[in-house]
């Protein structure tokens, strides 16, 4: 998804937080970290005021998926835009009598959108291999 960049607004009183995490499946985590760096989704960094733990989750095929755990650090600090979601009935009525449809299934969809440079430091994650920003 090239050319799409997102940013999130932090509350004015938000402050950086640092958390640690333990690992039991280090080799699989290392492999996934390297793959995400190679894909350009993660970038190694030396220091960061914001540090979030990653949560490695084993998938049914034995591989690991890495999630940033932002619920204690970033999520409470976000200034969230409030809007009503459309009703499913309204969405379907808008599709009535249409002839062409498409479906997009993005692999690791949240890693497809780029974060603005200003927001990347708050997405820093700590691993046994150092710090990484989600790009």
LORO-124207 format. One record per residue (C-alpha): x, y, z; residue in one letter; residue number from 1. Coordinates in steps of 0.1 Angstrom, whole numbers, padded with zeros to 4 digits, always signed. Last residue first. Example, Ala and Ser with C-alpha at 12.3 -4.5 7.8 and 13.67 -1.06 7.14 Angstrom:
2
((+0137 -0011 +0071) S 2)
((+0123 -0045 +0078) A 1)
//
This chain:
135
((+0075 +0024 +0101) X 135)
((+0072 +0005 +0133) X 134)
((+0102 +0016 +0153) X 133)
((+0126 -0010 +0167) X 132)
((+0146 -0013 +0199) X 131)
((+0171 -0040 +0208) X 130)
((+0176 -0077 +0199) X 129)
((+0159 -0090 +0231) X 128)
((+0130 -0069 +0220) X 127)
((+0117 -0034 +0228) X 126)
((+0091 -0017 +0207) X 125)
((+0091 +0019 +0195) X 124)
((+0057 +0031 +0183) X 123)
((+0059 +0065 +0200) X 122)
((+0091 +0072 +0180) X 121)
((+0072 +0066 +0147) X 120)
((+0047 +0095 +0152) X 119)
((+0068 +0123 +0139) X 118)
((+0081 +0102 +0109) X 117)
((+0046 +0097 +0098) X 116)
((+0034 +0061 +0099) X 115)
((+0033 +0040 +0067) X 114)
((+0004 +0017 +0060) X 113)
((+0010 -0019 +0050) X 112)
((+0020 -0031 +0084) X 111)
((-0016 -0028 +0096) X 110)
((-0027 -0052 +0068) X 109)
((-0004 -0081 +0076) X 108)
((-0012 -0096 +0042) X 107)
((-0037 -0074 +0025) X 106)
((-0069 -0090 +0013) X 105)
((-0086 -0068 -0012) X 104)
((-0120 -0076 -0026) X 103)
((-0136 -0061 -0057) X 102)
((-0171 -0054 -0070) X 101)
((-0185 -0045 -0103) X 100)
((-0222 -0045 -0114) X 99)
((-0238 -0023 -0088) X 98)
((-0276 -0024 -0085) X 97)
((-0275 -0020 -0048) X 96)
((-0241 -0013 -0033) X 95)
((-0253 +0018 -0014) X 94)
((-0281 -0002 +0001) X 93)
((-0255 -0026 +0014) X 92)
((-0236 +0001 +0032) X 91)
((-0268 +0016 +0047) X 90)
((-0279 -0018 +0059) X 89)
((-0245 -0024 +0075) X 88)
((-0250 +0008 +0096) X 87)
((-0224 +0035 +0092) X 86)
((-0199 +0040 +0120) X 85)
((-0204 +0072 +0139) X 84)
((-0175 +0095 +0145) X 83)
((-0151 +0103 +0173) X 82)
((-0115 +0111 +0165) X 81)
((-0093 +0097 +0193) X 80)
((-0066 +0118 +0211) X 79)
((-0042 +0090 +0219) X 78)
((-0024 +0088 +0252) X 77)
((-0044 +0060 +0266) X 76)
((-0036 +0039 +0235) X 75)
((+0002 +0047 +0234) X 74)
((+0015 +0033 +0267) X 73)
((-0007 +0007 +0285) X 72)
((-0026 -0006 +0255) X 71)
((+0003 -0003 +0230) X 70)
((+0014 -0040 +0230) X 69)
((+0031 -0043 +0196) X 68)
((+0022 -0076 +0180) X 67)
((+0046 -0101 +0166) X 66)
((+0033 -0132 +0147) X 65)
((+0051 -0165 +0152) X 64)
((+0053 -0195 +0129) X 63)
((+0041 -0229 +0142) X 62)
((+0014 -0233 +0114) X 61)
((-0013 -0226 +0140) X 60)
((+0002 -0192 +0148) X 59)
((+0023 -0187 +0179) X 58)
((+0019 -0152 +0193) X 57)
((+0049 -0130 +0202) X 56)
((+0038 -0099 +0222) X 55)
((+0060 -0069 +0218) X 54)
((+0067 -0046 +0246) X 53)
((+0064 -0008 +0242) X 52)
((+0092 +0018 +0246) X 51)
((+0086 +0055 +0242) X 50)
((+0116 +0077 +0249) X 49)
((+0136 +0060 +0222) X 48)
((+0172 +0050 +0217) X 47)
((+0194 +0032 +0192) X 46)
((+0168 +0024 +0165) X 45)
((+0162 -0007 +0143) X 44)
((+0135 -0001 +0116) X 43)
((+0104 -0022 +0113) X 42)
((+0080 -0025 +0083) X 41)
((+0107 -0023 +0057) X 40)
((+0101 -0059 +0044) X 39)
((+0137 -0068 +0054) X 38)
((+0131 -0054 +0089) X 37)
((+0099 -0074 +0092) X 36)
((+0117 -0106 +0081) X 35)
((+0145 -0099 +0106) X 34)
((+0120 -0095 +0134) X 33)
((+0101 -0127 +0123) X 32)
((+0133 -0147 +0124) X 31)
((+0144 -0133 +0158) X 30)
((+0110 -0140 +0173) X 29)
((+0111 -0176 +0160) X 28)
((+0146 -0180 +0175) X 27)
((+0135 -0164 +0208) X 26)
((+0105 -0185 +0217) X 25)
((+0104 -0181 +0255) X 24)
((+0107 -0143 +0256) X 23)
((+0103 -0118 +0285) X 22)
((+0089 -0083 +0281) X 21)
((+0099 -0048 +0294) X 20)
((+0080 -0015 +0296) X 19)
((+0090 +0021 +0289) X 18)
((+0066 +0051 +0290) X 17)
((+0067 +0084 +0272) X 16)
((+0043 +0112 +0283) X 15)
((+0009 +0123 +0271) X 14)
((-0004 +0156 +0285) X 13)
((-0011 +0171 +0250) X 12)
((-0030 +0140 +0239) X 11)
((-0013 +0122 +0211) X 10)
((-0027 +0125 +0175) X 9)
((-0022 +0095 +0152) X 8)
((-0005 +0096 +0119) X 7)
((-0011 +0076 +0087) X 6)
((+0007 +0075 +0054) X 5)
((-0006 +0059 +0022) X 4)
((+0018 +0063 -0008) X 3)
((+0025 +0026 -0012) X 2)
((+0000 +0000 +0000) X 1)
//
